[in-house]
Amino acid sequence: AQRERSIVLVQDAFTRYFETPLLAAFIELAHRLGHRVFLAPYSANGKPLHVQGFLGAFAKAAIRNATQLKALADCGVPLVGLDPAMTLIYRQEYQKVPGLENCPHVRLPQEWLMDVLPEQAPTAPGNFRLFAHCTEKTNVPASTKQWEQVFARLGLQLVTEATGCCGMSGTYGHEARNQATSRTIFEQSWSSKLDKQGEALATGYSCRSQVKRMTERQLRHPLEVVLQYARR
């Protein structure tokens, strides 16, 4: 019975070191939904190595992490990640490493919420707009609809914005030599849509970082809104 009400949070470097309030928000939300959260020991999953083309080093990191994830999955408790790019690596890049074709499944937060979040009577009207991470939209097309359904259970309206890349594009936008191009990409898609009616939310750490860098605005993660309404 305890296992049915437990989850393992697979940590990523972004939320562990740079956005701990989001990490804390997820843990509080899970507790409010009656679930106990166990933190998986942090281990770098190799995403930057893969992005930069260091495939040998990436394979070693992937094998190490997959072994750890399998041990956790064998406990029969769902594995959940927070950042889409860092979570979906286990379904995409890891699967291409020989021997890791059956890497344990790590859920996105909205996938888990679809299983555990009950229908609630709305306490106040709310309209929100979702700016989803590129990796999330392309690798899990249903992901944005799942967020919309999660919000609907709270009596809230969430509309997904049709956007291209925010301009961060992995490590690309972090490099000084790419700043001008990164800004141009941001202005081509995201910039003009941020000020439309309804609070803008972003699922990706890189996307929120880009918005803050370009506009000095701090966007919330959809989880933070779900927690806000769960507290009422």
C-alpha positions in Angstrom: 0.0 0.0 0.0 2.9 2.4 0.8 4.4 1.7 -2.6 1.2 2.7 -4.3 1.3 6.1 -2.7 5.1 6.7 -3.3 7.1 8.1 -6.1 10.8 8.4 -6.8 11.9 11.9 -8.1 14.7 11.6 -10.6 16.7 14.7 -10.0 18.3 16.9 -12.7 21.0 19.5 -12.4 18.8 22.4 -13.3 16.1 22.0 -10.7 18.5 20.6 -8.1 21.0 23.4 -8.2 19.4 26.4 -9.9 15.6 26.1 -9.3 15.2 24.4 -5.9 11.9 26.2 -5.2 10.4 24.2 -8.2 11.8 21.0 -6.7 10.3 21.9 -3.3 7.0 22.8 -5.0 6.7 19.4 -6.6 7.5 17.6 -3.4 4.8 19.7 -1.6 2.3 19.0 -4.3 2.9 15.3 -4.1 2.5 15.3 -0.4 -0.8 17.2 -0.7 -2.0 14.5 -3.1 -1.1 11.9 -0.5 2.1 10.6 -2.0 5.5 10.2 -0.3 8.5 11.4 -2.4 11.9 9.7 -2.4 14.8 11.5 -4.0 16.9 9.4 -6.3 20.6 10.0 -5.6 21.7 12.8 -8.0 23.9 11.6 -10.8 24.7 13.7 -13.9 22.8 12.0 -16.8 25.2 13.1 -19.5 22.8 15.3 -21.5 25.5 18.0 -22.1 28.0 15.4 -23.2 25.5 14.2 -25.8 24.8 17.7 -27.0 28.5 18.5 -27.4 29.1 15.2 -29.3 31.1 13.4 -26.6 29.3 10.1 -27.3 31.8 7.8 -25.6 31.6 9.7 -22.3 27.9 10.0 -22.7 27.5 6.2 -23.1 29.4 5.6 -19.9 27.2 8.1 -18.0 24.1 6.6 -19.5 25.0 3.0 -18.5 25.8 4.1 -15.0 22.5 6.0 -14.7 20.4 3.3 -16.3 21.8 0.8 -13.8 20.7 3.0 -10.9 17.3 3.7 -12.4 16.7 0.0 -12.9 17.4 -0.7 -9.3 14.9 2.0 -8.3 12.3 0.8 -10.8 12.6 -2.7 -9.4 11.1 -1.4 -6.2 7.8 -1.0 -8.1 7.5 2.8 -7.5 6.9 5.2 -10.3 9.9 7.3 -11.4 9.2 11.0 -12.2 11.4 13.8 -13.5 10.8 17.5 -13.7 12.7 19.2 -16.6 11.4 17.8 -19.9 14.8 17.8 -21.8 16.5 16.1 -18.8 13.7 13.6 -18.3 13.1 12.6 -21.9 16.8 11.7 -22.3 16.0 8.4 -20.7 13.4 7.6 -23.5 15.4 9.0 -26.4 19.2 9.3 -26.3 19.6 6.5 -23.7 17.6 4.1 -25.9 20.2 4.4 -28.7 23.1 3.2 -26.4 23.7 -0.5 -27.0 22.2 -2.5 -24.1 19.9 0.3 -22.9 17.0 -0.3 -25.2 14.9 -1.1 -22.1 15.9 1.8 -19.9 13.3 2.3 -17.1 10.5 4.7 -17.9 10.7 8.1 -16.2 7.5 10.0 -16.4 7.0 13.7 -17.0 5.2 15.5 -14.2 2.0 15.9 -16.1 1.9 12.2 -17.0 2.0 11.4 -13.3 -0.5 14.0 -12.4 -3.0 12.6 -14.9 -3.0 9.4 -12.8 -3.3 11.0 -9.4 -4.9 14.5 -9.6 -8.6 14.4 -8.7 -11.3 16.6 -10.2 -11.8 19.7 -8.1 -14.4 22.4 -8.0 -12.8 25.6 -9.3 -12.1 28.1 -6.5 -11.4 31.0 -8.7 -11.3 31.6 -12.5 -7.9 31.4 -14.1 -6.6 31.6 -17.7 -3.1 30.6 -18.5 -0.9 30.0 -21.6 1.6 27.3 -22.0 5.0 27.7 -23.6 6.2 24.1 -23.9 9.8 23.0 -24.4 10.7 21.9 -27.9 12.0 18.5 -26.8 8.7 17.9 -25.0 6.5 18.9 -28.0 8.4 16.8 -30.6 9.1 13.7 -28.5 5.8 13.5 -26.6 3.2 15.2 -28.8 0.5 14.5 -26.2 2.4 16.3 -23.4 0.8 19.7 -24.0 -2.7 18.3 -24.1 -2.0 16.5 -20.8 -1.1 19.8 -19.2 -4.4 21.3 -20.5 -6.3 18.3 -19.0 -4.5 18.7 -15.7 -5.5 22.4 -15.5 -9.1 21.5 -16.6 -9.4 19.2 -13.5 -8.8 22.3 -11.4 -11.4 24.3 -13.4 -8.7 26.3 -15.1 -8.2 27.1 -18.7 -4.8 26.5 -20.2 -4.1 27.2 -23.9 -0.9 26.0 -25.6 0.9 28.7 -27.6 2.2 27.6 -31.0 5.9 28.5 -30.7 9.2 27.6 -32.2 12.5 27.4 -30.4 13.0 30.0 -27.7 16.6 30.5 -28.9 18.4 28.7 -26.1 18.6 25.4 -27.9 20.5 23.4 -25.4 23.9 24.9 -24.7 23.8 27.0 -27.8 22.2 30.1 -26.3 24.6 30.0 -23.3 27.6 30.6 -25.5 28.6 34.3 -25.8 29.4 34.0 -29.5 25.7 32.9 -30.1 23.9 35.6 -28.2 22.9 37.7 -31.1 21.5 34.8 -33.0 19.8 33.5 -29.9 18.1 36.8 -29.4 16.9 36.8 -33.0 15.4 33.4 -32.7 13.6 34.5 -29.4 12.2 37.6 -31.1 10.9 35.6 -34.1 8.6 33.4 -32.0 8.4 33.9 -28.2 8.8 37.6 -27.8 5.6 38.8 -29.4 3.4 36.2 -27.6 4.5 36.7 -24.0 2.3 39.8 -23.5 -1.0 38.3 -24.6 -3.8 38.0 -22.1 -3.3 35.2 -19.5 -0.3 34.3 -17.5 2.5 32.7 -19.5 3.9 29.5 -18.1 7.0 27.5 -19.4 7.9 23.9 -18.8 11.6 24.1 -19.7 14.3 25.5 -17.5 16.2 26.7 -20.5 13.1 28.5 -21.8 12.5 30.2 -18.5 16.1 31.2 -18.4 15.9 32.7 -21.9 12.8 34.7 -21.1 14.4 36.1 -17.9 17.6 37.0 -19.8 15.7 38.7 -22.7 12.9 40.3 -20.8 13.8 40.2 -17.1 10.5 38.3 -16.5 10.4 35.2 -14.4 7.9 32.7 -15.8 6.3 30.1 -13.6 6.3 26.3 -14.2 2.8 24.9 -14.6 3.4 22.8 -11.5 3.6 26.0 -9.4 0.1 26.9 -10.5 -1.2 23.5 -9.8 0.3 23.7 -6.3 -1.2 27.2 -5.8 -4.7 25.9 -6.4 -4.1 22.7 -4.4 -3.3 24.8 -1.4 -6.8 26.4 -1.4 
